[in-house]
Amino acid sequence: MLAAMPPSPSIRPLGSAPPLRDRGDACPGALRLHAAADGLLARVRVPAGDLTVRQATALADAAEQLGDGFLSLTSRGNVELRGLPDGCDGRLAGLLGDAGLLPSARHERIRNILASPLAGLDRHTPADVRWWARRLDALLCASESATALSGRFLFVLDDGRGDVAALGGDVSLVAERDGAGERPDGDGGTALLRVGDDPAALRIACPDAPRAALAAAEAFLTAAEASGTGAWRVRELPQEHALTARGVAGALRAAGIAATHVPDGARPFTAPAGPTTTHANPDPAAGPAPGVVEGADGRHALAVLAPLGRLSAAQWRLLAATAAQHGSGELRLTPWRGVVLPGLPAAAAADRLAALSAAGLITDPSSPWHRLGACTGRPGCAKSRTDVRADLAQAVAAGAPVPGGSPAPAPGAPVYWSGCERRCGHPHGTWVDVLATADGYQVSVVRPDASPATQETRPQ
């Protein structure tokens, strides 16, 4: 028997009225801490998920010296520190600033930039467009007007494989491939710029991409001010002030950037041919499957996931040590709550992956924790109805990660457990929603083009 469930405020059905924001965005940052039930919370923005070993070590130091000893990965490839005490602001800012993680105090919350984690690493996409992220971040931090963006406004930079482009960016850049099916290098070729859900796009030259992204964000700020709604994101603009590709074209012309309107800019992506990891994921939007990523130059990368997005400082330090001793000295955080370690010799990759598996990280898609997620739940969040992580752990131990004893209603889709209707950190696209209610857990399938349709389950 199916039961109806009202849509969550965080899952707005298509066609519903956008919200009217009557206050500023309170999204936490590294300097604006959030008071949670388990102490203060800091969210450290990591543009494109790129960390040096030194920066990763500083984050581990902060977790151990100031927090609860754990680091949480977010759905935007950022890092959260929890359990921070009152009065720690200065010490935290010092640790992060010394490591280069706070280039601008006024801009630190708006540095929300996602980029394809495997760009330039696997055999089928040898060129790296992640330089867009570095340039865009520098432009953002130098822009006075950009400080008006909310901490939720999202830039997405896709290398053409269609992975991060599916994650709901406000401004998205997608590298185009040439006629031979290869992606151009970062200094040549073209890219598509998209805003919100507009199916159209603007074709621009790749060297112009970072400036174009900033111009599009500034066009959003103009539209938001004109709307009087206080909108935080492109999708929140009312219809009469909607931001479209055609509207952004004028802003690009004013910035001296040539652009061509492309009506079918949201056409399906052409995924790279052939496997890229030892366990290739057929769905690019699901992110890199855990395993060894085969590179074009004989070097390999390791892709691992953190169970429920949570890493102990010891696990984090092991990742940093692996990057320093065996890899290229960098870590790439992914929006699927994982880490990619580039630059390992082929001969060392399998052994290093086994060591990470022994430390409790997800290194194989067959892990029962693969594609499972949960919000913080109790005791960290006072709004949660239950300790969802403990409940999920019991369910996994019992072999039933979806409550009710039935198979997942959407096979292959990620399963996400939430302690309340806010569903903080939930996946994008199609996913299985396990929601804690006063009567137990309810299961629904959430699709990007529909409201949740709920399946009644046994109370847990």
C-alpha positions in Angstrom: 0.0 0.0 0.0 1.4 3.4 -1.0 1.3 6.3 1.4 1.5 9.9 0.5 4.3 12.1 1.9 4.4 15.8 1.6 7.4 17.2 -0.3 10.2 18.4 1.8 11.2 22.1 1.8 14.6 20.9 0.5 13.0 19.1 -2.4 10.9 21.7 -4.2 8.5 20.2 -6.9 8.8 21.7 -10.3 6.4 24.6 -10.9 6.2 25.6 -7.3 6.8 29.2 -6.2 10.4 30.1 -5.4 11.1 31.1 -1.8 11.2 34.7 -0.6 14.4 35.2 1.3 13.9 37.8 4.0 17.3 37.3 5.7 20.9 36.8 4.7 22.4 33.4 4.0 23.6 31.8 7.3 25.5 29.0 5.6 28.5 28.2 7.8 32.1 28.8 6.8 35.6 28.5 8.2 35.2 31.9 9.9 31.4 31.9 10.5 30.9 28.9 12.7 27.6 27.1 13.2 26.4 26.1 16.6 25.4 22.5 16.4 24.3 20.1 19.2 27.8 18.6 19.4 29.6 21.9 19.4 30.6 24.5 16.8 30.9 23.4 13.1 33.2 24.9 10.5 32.9 24.3 6.8 36.1 24.8 4.9 35.7 25.5 1.2 38.1 23.6 -1.0 37.7 24.8 -4.6 37.7 21.9 -7.0 38.5 19.7 -4.0 42.2 20.3 -4.5 44.4 20.0 -1.4 48.2 19.8 -1.0 49.6 17.5 1.6 50.4 20.5 3.8 46.8 21.7 3.6 45.5 18.2 4.4 47.8 18.0 7.4 46.6 21.3 8.7 43.0 20.1 8.5 43.9 17.0 10.5 45.7 19.1 13.0 42.5 21.3 13.4 40.3 18.2 13.8 42.6 16.7 16.5 43.6 19.9 18.4 40.2 21.7 18.2 37.5 19.3 17.1 36.2 15.8 17.7 39.1 14.2 15.8 37.0 13.5 12.6 36.7 15.2 9.3 33.5 15.1 7.2 33.4 15.4 3.4 30.4 17.3 2.0 28.4 16.8 -1.2 30.3 19.8 -2.6 33.8 18.4 -2.0 34.4 20.6 1.1 35.5 19.6 4.6 33.6 20.1 7.8 35.1 20.1 11.3 32.7 19.3 14.2 32.8 19.5 18.0 34.7 22.7 18.0 34.7 24.6 21.3 33.7 28.2 22.0 36.5 30.7 21.4 38.4 28.6 19.0 37.9 31.0 16.1 41.3 32.6 16.2 43.3 29.3 16.5 41.3 27.7 13.7 41.7 30.7 11.4 45.5 30.7 12.1 45.8 27.0 11.2 43.8 27.3 8.0 45.4 30.6 7.0 49.0 29.4 7.5 48.1 26.5 5.1 46.7 28.7 2.4 43.1 27.6 3.0 41.8 31.1 3.7 43.0 33.4 0.8 40.3 36.0 1.6 38.3 36.4 4.7 35.5 38.2 2.9 35.2 35.6 0.1 35.8 32.3 2.0 32.1 31.2 2.0 31.5 31.8 -1.8 34.4 29.6 -3.0 32.0 26.9 -4.0 33.6 25.3 -7.1 33.2 21.7 -8.2 35.4 20.2 -10.9 35.6 16.7 -12.5 37.8 14.8 -10.0 39.4 12.6 -12.7 40.2 15.4 -15.1 43.6 14.9 -16.6 44.1 11.6 -14.8 42.5 8.8 -16.7 43.5 7.4 -20.1 40.5 8.7 -22.0 40.5 12.4 -20.9 44.2 13.3 -20.8 43.8 17.0 -20.8 43.0 18.8 -17.5 40.6 21.8 -17.4 40.9 22.1 -13.6 43.0 25.3 -14.2 39.6 26.9 -14.7 39.0 26.3 -11.0 42.2 28.0 -10.0 41.6 31.0 -12.2 37.9 31.3 -11.2 38.8 31.1 -7.5 41.4 33.9 -8.0 38.8 36.0 -9.9 36.2 35.5 -7.2 38.5 36.4 -4.4 39.5 39.6 -6.3 35.8 40.6 -6.9 34.1 43.1 -4.6 30.6 42.3 -6.1 31.1 38.6 -5.7 30.9 39.0 -1.9 27.1 39.4 -2.3 26.8 35.8 -3.5 25.3 33.3 -0.9 27.3 30.5 0.6 25.1 28.1 -1.4 25.8 29.5 -4.9 27.6 26.8 -6.9 30.0 26.8 -9.8 30.4 23.5 -11.7 33.3 22.8 -14.1 32.9 19.6 -16.1 35.7 18.1 -18.3 33.1 16.7 -20.7 32.4 13.4 -19.1 29.2 14.6 -17.6 29.9 13.8 -13.9 29.7 17.1 -12.0 27.5 18.7 -14.6 24.7 16.7 -13.2 25.1 18.1 -9.7 22.9 21.2 -9.9 25.3 24.1 -10.5 24.1 27.7 -10.7 26.8 28.4 -13.3 28.2 25.4 -15.2 31.1 25.1 -17.6 31.4 22.0 -19.7 34.4 21.3 -22.0 33.4 20.3 -25.5 35.1 17.5 -27.4 36.4 17.8 -31.0 35.2 15.8 -33.9 37.6 12.9 -33.0 35.9 12.5 -29.6 38.8 14.0 -27.7 38.6 17.0 -25.4 40.7 20.0 -26.2 43.4 21.1 -23.9 42.8 24.0 -21.5 44.4 26.6 -23.7 42.3 25.8 -26.8 38.9 24.5 -27.8 35.5 25.5 -26.6 33.2 25.1 -23.7 29.5 25.4 -23.0 28.3 27.8 -20.3 24.9 27.0 -18.7 22.9 28.8 -16.0 20.5 27.0 -13.6 18.1 24.7 -15.5 18.1 26.6 -18.8 18.4 23.9 -21.5 20.2 26.4 -23.7 23.9 27.3 -23.4 26.5 29.7 -24.6 29.6 28.4 -26.5 32.7 30.2 -25.5 36.5 29.8 -26.0 38.1 27.8 -23.2 40.5 30.5 -22.2 37.5 32.8 -21.5 35.7 30.2 -19.3 36.7 31.5 -15.8 35.9 35.2 -16.7 32.6 34.1 -18.2 31.6 32.2 -15.1 32.2 35.2 -12.9 30.2 37.4 -15.4 27.3 35.0 -15.2 27.4 35.1 -11.4 27.3 38.9 -11.5 24.4 38.7 -13.9 22.6 36.6 -11.3 23.2 39.2 -8.6 21.6 41.8 -10.8 18.6 39.6 -11.5 18.2 38.7 -7.8 18.3 42.4 -6.8 15.7 43.3 -9.4 13.4 40.5 -8.3 13.3 41.7 -4.7 13.2 38.1 -3.5 16.6 37.9 -1.9 17.3 34.7 -4.0 20.4 32.8 -3.1 20.5 30.6 -6.2 19.5 30.8 -9.9 16.6 28.4 -9.5 15.1 30.6 -6.8 14.5 33.5 -9.2 10.9 34.1 -10.1 9.9 33.5 -13.8 9.8 37.2 -14.7 13.4 37.6 -13.5 14.7 34.2 -14.6 18.3 34.0 -15.6 18.8 32.4 -19.1 21.7 31.9 -21.5 20.4 34.7 -23.7 20.3 37.0 -20.7 23.9 36.1 -19.7 25.1 36.7 -23.3 24.7 40.4 -22.8 26.9 40.3 -19.7 29.5 38.4 -21.6 29.5 40.9 -24.4 29.9 43.7 -21.9 33.0 41.9 -20.5 34.4 41.5 -24.0 33.7 37.7 -24.2 32.4 36.3 -27.5 29.6 33.8 -27.1 27.4 31.8 -29.4 23.9 30.8 -28.4 23.4 27.0 -28.4 19.7 26.0 -28.0 20.5 22.3 -27.2 23.2 23.0 -24.6 21.8 20.4 -22.3 22.1 17.5 -24.8 23.3 14.2 -23.4 27.0 13.9 -22.7 29.3 11.5 -24.6 31.1 9.5 -21.9 34.7 8.4 -22.6 34.9 5.0 -24.3 36.3 2.1 -22.3 36.9 1.7 -18.5 38.8 4.2 -16.5 39.1 2.3 -13.2 39.4 -1.3 -12.1 35.7 -1.1 -11.4 34.3 1.3 -14.1 31.1 3.1 -13.2 28.8 3.1 -16.2 27.0 6.2 -14.9 29.4 9.3 -14.9 27.0 11.2 -12.6 27.7 8.6 -9.9 31.3 9.7 -9.7 34.5 7.6 -10.0 34.0 4.1 -8.8 36.4 3.1 -6.0 39.5 1.4 -7.2 42.6 2.0 -9.3 42.4 4.7 -12.0 44.6 3.9 -15.0 46.5 7.0 -16.3 47.7 7.8 -19.7 51.3 8.2 -18.7 51.9 5.0 -16.8 50.9 6.7 -13.5 47.8 5.6 -11.7 45.4 7.2 -9.2 43.5 5.7 -6.3 39.8 6.5 -5.9 38.4 5.8 -2.4 35.2 6.7 -0.5 34.7 7.6 3.1 32.0 5.6 4.9 29.1 8.0 5.3 31.5 10.8 4.4 33.3 10.6 7.8 37.1 10.1 8.2 39.1 9.8 11.4 42.2 12.0 11.6 44.2 8.8 11.4 42.5 7.8 8.1 43.0 11.3 6.8 46.7 11.3 7.7 47.1 7.9 6.0 45.7 9.5 2.8 48.0 12.4 3.1 51.0 10.2 3.7 50.1 8.1 0.7 49.9 11.2 -1.5 53.3 12.4 -0.2 55.2 9.2 -0.3 53.8 7.5 -3.3 51.7 10.0 -5.3 52.0 13.5 -6.7 51.6 15.2 -3.3 48.0 16.2 -3.9 44.6 15.0 -2.8 41.3 15.6 -4.7 38.1 15.6 -2.7 35.0 14.6 -4.6 31.3 15.6 -4.2 30.6 11.9 -3.7 32.4 12.1 -0.3 35.5 10.5 -1.6 39.2 11.2 -2.2 41.3 10.7 -5.3 45.1 10.4 -4.9 46.9 11.0 -8.3 50.4 10.1 -9.5 51.1 6.7 -8.1 53.5 4.3 -9.9 51.5 1.4 -11.4 53.5 -1.1 -9.4 52.5 0.5 -6.1 48.8 1.2 -6.7 47.3 -2.1 -5.7 49.3 -2.4 -2.5 48.4 1.2 -1.5 44.8 0.6 -2.2 44.9 -2.5 0.0 46.4 -0.4 2.8 43.6 2.1 2.6 41.0 -0.7 2.6 42.6 -2.1 5.7 42.2 1.3 7.3 38.4 1.2 6.8 38.0 3.2 3.6 35.7 2.0 0.7 38.0 0.8 -2.1 35.6 -1.6 -3.9 32.1 -1.1 -5.3 31.1 -4.4 -3.7 31.4 -2.8 -0.2 28.0 -2.8 1.6 28.7 0.9 2.3 29.1 1.9 -1.3 26.4 4.4 -2.4 25.1 4.7 1.2 24.8 8.0 2.9 23.2 9.7 5.9 22.9 13.1 7.4 24.6 13.9 10.8 21.6 12.8 12.8 21.7 12.7 16.6 23.5 13.6 18.8 25.2 16.1 16.4 21.9 17.6 15.1 19.1 18.6 17.5 16.6 18.6 14.7 17.1 15.0 13.9 14.5 12.5 15.2 17.1 9.7 15.8 20.7 8.6 15.4 20.4 7.8 11.8 24.0 6.7 11.4 23.7 4.2 14.2 20.4 2.9 12.7 22.0 2.6 9.2 25.0 0.7 10.7 22.6 -1.8 12.3 20.7 -2.1 9.0 23.9 -2.7 7.0 25.0 -5.4 9.6 21.6 -7.0 9.1 22.0 -6.9 5.3 19.1 -4.5 4.8 20.3 -0.9 4.1 16.7 -0.1 2.9 14.2 -0.5 5.8 11.2 -2.9 5.5 13.0 -6.0 4.4 12.4 -5.3 0.7 14.9 -4.6 -2.2 15.7 -1.0 -3.0 12.8 0.5 -4.9 15.3 2.0 -7.4 18.1 -0.5 -8.0 21.5 1.1 -8.4 20.5 4.5 -7.1 22.2 5.9 -4.0 20.4 5.4 -0.7 20.3 8.3 1.8 19.0 8.2 5.4 17.8 11.5 6.9 16.8 12.4 10.4 14.2 15.0 9.4 12.5 16.6 6.4 15.4 18.9 5.6 17.4 15.9 4.3 20.7 17.8 4.6 23.4 16.6 2.2 21.1 14.4 0.1 22.3 13.2 -3.4 21.3 14.7 -6.7 19.4 13.0 -9.5 17.4 9.8 -8.6 18.0 8.5 -5.1 16.3 6.4 -2.4 15.1 8.5 0.4 14.9 6.9 3.9 13.3 9.4 6.2 12.9 9.2 9.9 9.4 10.0 11.1 7.6 9.8 14.4 6.3 6.3 13.3 9.6 4.9 12.0 11.3 5.2 8.6 9.5 5.9 5.4 11.1 5.0 2.0 10.6 7.0 -1.2 12.2 7.3 -4.6 13.2 10.9 -5.3 13.6 11.8 -9.0 14.8 15.1 -10.4 11.5 15.6 -12.3 9.0 14.6 -9.7 7.9 14.9 -6.1 8.7 11.9 -3.8 6.5 8.9 -4.2 6.5 7.1 -0.9 6.5 3.4 -0.1 5.2 2.5 3.3 7.7 0.5 5.4 7.8 -1.2 8.8 8.8 1.1 11.7 12.4 0.6 12.7 
